[in-house]
Each structure stands twice: as structure tokens, then as C-alpha cells.
Amino acid sequence: MSEQYSEELLETGRLLCAAPVEFVMSVADMRQLPVADRPEICFAGRSNVGKSSLINALLNRKKLAKASAEPGRTRQLNYFDLAEGQLYLVDLPGYGYARASKTEIAQWTRLTLSYLQGRPTLKRIFLLIDSRRGVKETDEEVMDILDSAAVVYQVVLTKLDKLKKSEQDGLAEQVLTRLKKRPAFHPVVLATSSMEGLGLPELKAEIASLL
Ligand code: GDP
């Protein structure tokens, strides 16, 4: 997959993610958002999809994003500053937690929607999908929300190492075929493993391409 990205972009992405990163704040209410004065990307996905692991692996930090001991616990947007003010990385609360109540789901939707609609600097949402579980109904419901908010989302498959090599090949293509008609879907699907570092250079290059 790396042939899609030039050596130069891969290197820019590597440097961007190796630069200093700082936790800025947790936001539970839209009125607390930091001033939208720089490009912003965010990461979303079902609870337990491997979002914390991926953010930590991308930025090469052990405990930047809290590994979720209790899935669905975080109900806030977590803001990180990348490369000394170049970019905000936002960690959205996980969705689809099996024991989530209707109220919690409604809260997630309200917070996410108002965030998406009120953030002109948001360049892209990386929507994480567990390679072994595939695209679930909840994921499709979230994509419906994102399509209606018209914010471009890119699917990032996680935990690729859990699949056999024969299953790995072609999975991104299958997901692409299934979702490509969606209006706000970005037509490149990335496949990653935080554990083995697969696909991380490509994801970094993708982030760098948004600056
Ligand atoms: P989050 O709830 O989306 O933040 O998910 P976590 O990052 O906490 O990961 C959920 C579980 O998946 C943990 O047990 C991780 O160790 C595991 N996990 C995360 N990424 C990978 C990966 O790339 N490969 C494998 N095999 N397991 C992973």
C-alpha cells in the first residue's frame, strides 16, 4: 500500500508524529473547545477497537491516550497538540459499548454532532474498524451521522495482526467496495496493527497530507 505515498510524504508524516505532543484538555461541552486556529483531525471508533493503542503507537507514547480499562468510560473529547501547534489530534469517546444506555448513546450523538458541525478546521475523521469484527451496524449508523454532517471520514482497520496473512490481503479492498458509495467516505482504506506497526507510516503520511 505504501506506493500510494511518496517517500517525501512518508518522511514528513514520520517527522510530524515524532515531534513533541502535548495533552491540551478534555472537553465535555462544546463551549469549552479550544479556539479553532489550526487544522484538526479526530479518531473515532467502537469501544475496544484499539483506538488508544493506535494513537499511542502513532505518536510513539506509551500512555498518552488512556488504555481503556473500562470500555465506554471516557465521555469526553480529548485534545492533543502535535508538533508545537501544527495540528490538533482529537480522541473522540468510543461508541457501541454493549452496556451503554439509550441516554449514553444520545449523549454521544449530541456531543459528536455538535462537535462535527461546529468545527470548520476539522480536516478528517479517522474511523477505526476492528479487522476481525468488520463493519458493524453501529459503525454504519455513525457513518450515516458523518455523511449527514459532510465531514470526510477515512476507515482505518485495526489489529490486522489478528488475521491470517491470507485474510489480511483484500480486506481493505472489501471494505472499500462496501462503503465507497457513501457521500463523505474517503476512498482509501488503511490497514494497521499497533502491535506490529503495520500501516503506521501510511497513516502518518495521510495525516501529513492534510496540513
Ligand atoms: P480502545 O477502547 O479503542 O481505546 O481500545 P484499546 O486500545 O484499549 O485496545 C483494546 C484491546 O485491543 C486491548 O486489549 C489491546 O491490547 C488490544 N489491541 C489494540 N491494538 C491491537 C493490535 O494492533 N493488535 C492486537 N492483537 N491487539 C490490539
Boltz pocket constraint, residues with backbone or C-beta under 6 A from the ligand:
constraints:
  - pocket:
      binder: B
      contacts: [[A, 45], [A, 46], [A, 47], [A, 48], [A, 49], [A, 50], [A, 51], [A, 52], [A, 53], [A, 54], [A, 66], [A, 67], [A, 68], [A, 71], [A, 94], [A, 158], [A, 159], [A, 160], [A, 161], [A, 162], [A, 192], [A, 193], [A, 194], [A, 195], [A, 196]]
      max_distance: 6.0
